[in-house]
Amino acid sequence: MLTILGSADKTKFSAYYASIKAQIEQELGEPWSCEGFESFFLPKQKLVSLQLKGIEQRAIDPQADNVIIIMLTHSGDILINGAPLKDLSKLRAGLELRIADRPINNLDFMLYFDEGSKGEWISKILGTLTEMGISSVSLIDP
């Protein structure tokens, strides 16, 4: 194994991975699959699919009944239309309370992230929105 690692193609990352796998298969004389090897070289990443519909400028009335603004502050607070949540785990419940019985398609969901806010929460917020069937979200550019 040390010989294979030492002689692997080091010109670029993908070549290194392919070279090691090919040499192990040659040594074994059969196809080789190892979940740990795959996870190390090609770890699965969480992806959030987005569709961009353009950039526009418009006035936003944060008090409008059809506007739901999720704000993530630099201090780590998360707010829905100015009302703070205890923590991120309460996002869905807070949104459901704000949405009530109204059709999601009639609401404008907006995200605002303070400079320095916790970036790792963005995928959790978007994931929660997706799970709730919300397919359109606008980002407010500070």
Secondary structure by P-SEA (a helix, b strand, c coil): caaaaaacccccaaaaaaaaaaaaaaaaccbbbbaaaaaacccbbbbbbbbbcbbbbbbbccccccbbbbbbcccccccccccccccccaaaaaaaaaacccccccbbbbbbbcccccccaaaaaaaaaaaacccbbbbbcc
